[in-house]
Amino acid sequence: MAEYDLTPRMAPNLDRHLVFPLLEFLQERQLYDDNHILKAKIDLLNNTNMVDYAMDIHKTLYHTEDVPQDMVERRADVVARLKSLEDAAAPLVAFLQNPAAVQELRADKHYNLQMLNDKYQIGAAQIEALYQYAKFQFECGNYSGAADYLYQYRALCTNSERSLNALWGKLAAEVLMQNWDIALEELNRLKEIIDSKNFSSPINQVQSRIWLMHWSLFIFFNHDNGRTQIIDLFNQDKYLNAIQTSAPHLLRYLATAFIVNKRRRPQFKDFIKVIQQEQNSYKDPITEFLACVYVNYDFDGAQKKMRECEEVILNDPFLGKRVEENNFSTVPLRDEFLENARLFIFETYCRIHQRIDMGILAEKLNLNYEEAERWIVNLIRGSKLDAKIDSETGTVIMEPNHPNVYEQLIDHTKALNGRTYKLVTQILEHSQAQVAR
């Protein structure tokens, strides 16, 4: 299933340190030759300061205890550079490690800079040194130290562009340390800055949104509430437009979130239209499954795609997260996905048939007869579907369900207010931009 591996598409939109977890997953799943993965890791490490890690991989790859001389020399350079940056940032680091001194800081950055310069002889050079020291620590793989220093740097920095770069670094460090709650906070801060009207340029804004969505996958598929929040972010017009324009492969993750989300959302119908529109630019078993069920009503195709979806999930670094329990390894998202996928098939199939043969339905759901009967009984009880099982004929009988005309009217118009608000906002923004010119 390496044909559905998205790592080559994902990597250009990630910090190189964030690519390592993806390579580790691919190596564990053995989707590629082990040597191929090891060489990819060394290529990534060449532009970082994690020289010891690169040496270890080199030894494993070439089955030797010797390492190239350039690695030895680079290690010496890294150590010397680290010492130099540590010395340059030492006055400010010492100040920040003094709780009594830190109490003198205020919310006003300009006051803080003046106070630091007058009282502690700490100026712009030392603040810049702190940034460089934090960045170097990150490149060395010391994500905890980098996160602390970048947080402190942003509290003093008055350069908005440099502060933004520090925030990206802080987000990456928190993700790599798997501090999902803090990472989500940093993600929301970044989103607020990116979506602001005074962002650098529209092109940079779109590219930043694409980066943000790629980085957010680490958080959303590990955070307790992530599967709801990924829909909240990706399904916003500006972000969905960016996906359709430059990153259609992200539709896999939005489709998965819609499928496993317990709460059915009004946006789901609109998302199916997006899946239909983008079939020529991107498709995989997960998006094709939705197209089979909701666009083509191809239940045989949906059954086939559901089996392929299982393989895609197991081999995807974000979807295939394993949980160890009592010496057993499970993939919770796969189980949720298959359960909800069966529900999607069942609901849609029942809408267009009044009497359904249990054997045929079991085949559509990839279950044997007894499992299908038990599954449907539990579903009817739990969801209060207007249906019954005729055991003598082995059929499910659906009672006709004629939708109320008033409910249909409400359903079609409930999103009108939100769309009108968006339209008015866009017109006002456009008119203000024209006046500013």
Secondary structure as the mmCIF struct_conf table of DSSP 4:
data_model
#
loop_
_struct_conf.conf_type_id
_struct_conf.id
_struct_conf.beg_label_comp_id
_struct_conf.beg_label_asym_id
_struct_conf.beg_label_seq_id
_struct_conf.end_label_comp_id
_struct_conf.end_label_asym_id
_struct_conf.end_label_seq_id
HELX_RH_3T_P HELX_RH_3T_P1 ALA A 2 TYR A 4
HELX_RH_AL_P HELX_RH_AL_P1 THR A 7 MET A 10
HELX_RH_3T_P HELX_RH_3T_P2 ALA A 11 ASN A 13
BEND BEND1 LEU A 14 LEU A 14
HELX_RH_AL_P HELX_RH_AL_P2 ARG A 16 ARG A 29
TURN_TY1_P TURN_TY1_P1 GLN A 30 GLN A 30
BEND BEND2 TYR A 32 TYR A 32
HELX_RH_AL_P HELX_RH_AL_P3 ASP A 34 LEU A 45
TURN_TY1_P TURN_TY1_P2 ASN A 46 ASN A 47
BEND BEND3 THR A 48 ASN A 49
HELX_RH_AL_P HELX_RH_AL_P4 VAL A 51 TYR A 62
TURN_TY1_P TURN_TY1_P3 HIS A 63 HIS A 63
BEND BEND4 GLU A 65 GLU A 65
HELX_RH_AL_P HELX_RH_AL_P5 GLN A 69 LEU A 96
TURN_TY1_P TURN_TY1_P4 GLN A 97 GLN A 97
HELX_RH_AL_P HELX_RH_AL_P6 PRO A 99 VAL A 102
TURN_TY1_P TURN_TY1_P5 GLN A 103 GLU A 104
BEND BEND5 ALA A 107 ALA A 107
HELX_RH_AL_P HELX_RH_AL_P7 LYS A 109 TYR A 120
HELX_RH_AL_P HELX_RH_AL_P8 ALA A 124 GLU A 139
TURN_TY1_P TURN_TY1_P6 CYS A 140 GLY A 141
HELX_RH_AL_P HELX_RH_AL_P9 TYR A 143 LEU A 156
HELX_RH_AL_P HELX_RH_AL_P10 SER A 160 LEU A 176
TURN_TY1_P TURN_TY1_P7 MET A 177 GLN A 178
HELX_RH_AL_P HELX_RH_AL_P11 TRP A 180 ILE A 194
TURN_TY1_P TURN_TY1_P8 ASP A 195 ASP A 195
BEND BEND6 SER A 196 SER A 196
TURN_TY1_P TURN_TY1_P9 LYS A 197 ASN A 198
BEND BEND7 PHE A 199 SER A 200
HELX_RH_AL_P HELX_RH_AL_P12 PRO A 202 PHE A 220
TURN_TY1_P TURN_TY1_P10 PHE A 221 ASN A 222
BEND BEND8 HIS A 223 HIS A 223
TURN_TY1_P TURN_TY1_P11 ASP A 224 ASN A 225
HELX_RH_AL_P HELX_RH_AL_P13 GLY A 226 PHE A 234
TURN_TY1_P TURN_TY1_P12 ASN A 235 ASN A 235
BEND BEND9 GLN A 236 GLN A 236
HELX_RH_AL_P HELX_RH_AL_P14 ASP A 237 SER A 246
HELX_RH_3T_P HELX_RH_3T_P3 PRO A 248 LEU A 250
HELX_RH_AL_P HELX_RH_AL_P15 LEU A 251 VAL A 260
BEND BEND10 LYS A 262 ARG A 263
TURN_TY1_P TURN_TY1_P13 PRO A 266 PRO A 266
HELX_RH_AL_P HELX_RH_AL_P16 GLN A 267 GLN A 277
TURN_TY1_P TURN_TY1_P14 GLU A 278 SER A 281
HELX_RH_AL_P HELX_RH_AL_P17 PRO A 285 TYR A 294
TURN_TY1_P TURN_TY1_P15 VAL A 295 VAL A 295
BEND BEND11 ASN A 296 ASN A 296
HELX_RH_AL_P HELX_RH_AL_P18 PHE A 299 LEU A 314
TURN_TY1_P TURN_TY1_P16 ASN A 315 ASN A 315
TURN_TY1_P TURN_TY1_P17 PRO A 317 LEU A 319
STRN STRN1 VAL A 323 GLU A 325
TURN_TY1_P TURN_TY1_P18 ASN A 326 ASN A 327
STRN STRN2 PHE A 328 THR A 330
HELX_RH_AL_P HELX_RH_AL_P19 PRO A 332 ARG A 351
TURN_TY1_P TURN_TY1_P19 ILE A 352 ILE A 352
BEND BEND12 GLN A 354 GLN A 354
STRN STRN3 ARG A 355 ASP A 357
HELX_RH_AL_P HELX_RH_AL_P20 MET A 358 LYS A 364
TURN_TY1_P TURN_TY1_P20 LEU A 365 ASN A 366
HELX_RH_AL_P HELX_RH_AL_P21 TYR A 369 SER A 383
TURN_TY1_P TURN_TY1_P21 LYS A 384 LYS A 384
BEND BEND13 ASP A 386 ASP A 386
STRN STRN4 ALA A 387 ASP A 390
TURN_TY1_P TURN_TY1_P22 SER A 391 GLY A 394
STRN STRN5 THR A 395 MET A 398
HELX_LH_PP_P HELX_LH_PP_P1 GLU A 399 PRO A 400
HELX_LH_PP_P HELX_LH_PP_P2 HIS A 402 ASN A 404
HELX_RH_AL_P HELX_RH_AL_P22 VAL A 405 THR A 413
TURN_TY1_P TURN_TY1_P23 LYS A 414 ALA A 415
HELX_RH_AL_P HELX_RH_AL_P23 LEU A 416 ALA A 436
#
